[in-house]
Amino acid sequence: MAAERFIIRGDLGAATFLPWVRRHMGKLGLTGELGQSGEALVELRVEGPPDLIDALEMGVSLGPIEAWVESIERAPLNSL
Amino acid sequence: MTSEAIRNEWYPVALASQLGPEGRDTRLLGEPIRVDWAAQGRPRVRAADGREMATRLRYGHIWACPGTPSRELFDIPEADQPGRRLVDVGVVRVKCSPLRAVENFLDIAHFPFVHTDILGAEPHTEVGKYDVAIREEVDEVWATKVHFYQPQAAKSAAGGITTEYMYRVPAPTVSILYKTCPPRPGEWDVITLFVQPLEENLCEVWPWMALFDDETPMTDLIHFQQTIFLQDRSILENQLPRLLPLDPGMEIPTRADLTSVAYRRWLKRRGYTYGAQLVAA
């Protein structure tokens, strides 16, 4: 198991973005929580198998059609 | 009515060597068009109302832009390199989204399962790590350092080798593959997929190649590539959803799908949605 913080940047103001991220995490069986969020930046803390955290990054980089994810910065966390 | 982002791109509409004096009636982005030769051997492409489109004759094909070209037709410098054989493979009509056809071409993971004992074979199914980027300076998708074991990488290959690939997407319905060239170390064979979007879920695919291969008869080169693409066609025509989702939808992309993800991101950023599925969140 691994724990990471994602800093997601882009055009994230669409109302659908955060629920979409939560659903995608659930689909992958990951646990975690959303931290600070705004129209240009969303912080996400996530825990689960490293391969599935990689898959979350790939899924979120596409995101829902209404949002544009410019970049995702990842950093390891000791624990959630 | 399609958007300007879609209309301002270049599309292949005919193989020059097969376009006779009678011309060709076909479709582009759901609209009827006519392709023929004007005076002095100039290619001409007209919409149903008679309006002439911007055209180019390049890489063995006639290209048309139904709107105002947002940029010049992409360059393939290898097309002018002495010693290469330029191979017009012909056309394959496929009942699929034009974007699905490009995405399939970018997918290496399917080689051992669809092109068994030609482009791949079990147990060599793992796709190693490779690099993918949207190159901002040229606004193209590039995947590099792709390595894969292939039992017969090309018509000229005598046995199995680990082949290195690069993939390039210079336009939404065009993909170019650069691969290790067995008889000419240091050079890349170029295999392209030019896709003409007839409708959102119907396209004509025109593979074209620029190879260093002086020995293989032309008919064998064409047959080899047609065999590969006909194997892909049955997969493409049964893919669901039929249109290419621009969000992951029900799919769980993995590392092997990095190029596909970059391609979809690039389409999304350009607002290119012809043949795409816009899934409600």
Contacts between the chains, C-beta under 8 A, distances in Angstrom:
chain1	res1	chain2	res2	distance
A	14	B	281	7.7
A	16	B	281	3.6
A	17	B	281	7.7
A	19	B	281	7.2
A	20	B	247	7.9
A	20	B	281	4.7
A	24	B	248	7.2
A	27	B	252	7.2
A	28	B	252	6.8
A	51	B	254	7.7
A	54	B	254	7.7
A	54	B	255	6.4
A	55	B	252	5.6
A	55	B	253	6.6
A	55	B	254	6.0
A	58	B	248	7.7
A	58	B	253	4.5
A	58	B	254	7.3
A	58	B	255	7.7
A	58	B	257	7.0
A	58	B	258	7.3
A	58	B	261	5.4
A	59	B	248	4.5
A	59	B	252	7.1
A	59	B	253	6.2
A	61	B	261	6.3
A	61	B	265	6.4
A	62	B	246	7.0
A	62	B	247	5.2
A	62	B	248	5.3
A	62	B	253	7.5
A	62	B	261	6.1
A	62	B	264	5.8
A	62	B	265	6.3
A	62	B	268	7.5
A	63	B	247	6.2
A	64	B	247	5.3
A	64	B	279	7.6
A	64	B	281	3.6
A	65	B	246	5.7
A	65	B	247	5.5
A	65	B	268	7.1
A	65	B	278	4.9
A	65	B	279	6.5
A	65	B	280	7.9
A	65	B	281	7.1
A	66	B	281	6.5
A	68	B	268	7.2
A	68	B	269	6.8
